Amino acid sequence: MGMFAESPFALNGFELNIQDALTAIDRVLRDGQVADSTRVMLEAARRALRDETD
């Protein structure tokens, strides 16, 4: 498990835990229409966050 897996982090002034962040990213990727460059960044963020929880 990554060292930040249990700690909340700040994102635009809101505290989210990693699972909340993953849920939000998955929802945007599934439901949102995002630019290809944004999709690439979100997918990279999702992989990094999942690595923290492994």
C-alpha positions in Angstrom: 0.0 0.0 0.0 1.3 3.5 -0.9 2.2 5.9 1.8 -0.7 8.2 1.0 -3.4 5.6 0.8 -4.9 6.4 4.1 -4.4 10.2 4.1 -6.7 12.7 2.6 -5.2 15.2 0.1 -6.4 18.7 -1.0 -7.7 19.2 -4.5 -9.0 22.7 -5.3 -9.6 23.4 -1.6 -11.6 20.2 -1.0 -10.2 17.2 0.9 -10.8 13.9 -0.8 -9.5 10.5 0.0 -8.0 8.4 -2.8 -11.1 6.3 -3.3 -13.2 9.5 -3.7 -10.7 10.8 -6.3 -10.8 7.5 -8.2 -14.5 7.5 -8.2 -14.6 11.1 -9.5 -12.1 10.4 -12.3 -13.9 7.2 -13.3 -17.2 9.2 -13.5 -15.7 11.9 -15.7 -14.0 9.4 -18.0 -17.2 7.4 -18.3 -19.8 10.3 -18.5 -17.9 13.4 -19.5 -16.8 14.6 -22.9 -13.2 15.6 -22.3 -10.4 16.5 -24.7 -8.0 13.7 -25.6 -5.2 15.5 -23.7 -7.4 15.7 -20.6 -8.4 12.1 -20.9 -4.7 11.1 -21.0 -3.9 13.1 -17.9 -6.9 11.7 -16.0 -6.0 8.1 -17.0 -2.4 8.7 -15.8 -3.7 10.2 -12.5 -6.0 7.2 -12.0 -3.1 4.7 -12.5 -1.0 6.7 -10.0 -3.7 6.7 -7.4 -4.4 3.0 -7.9 -0.7 2.3 -7.4 -1.0 4.1 -4.1 -3.7 1.8 -2.9 -1.9 -1.5 -4.0 
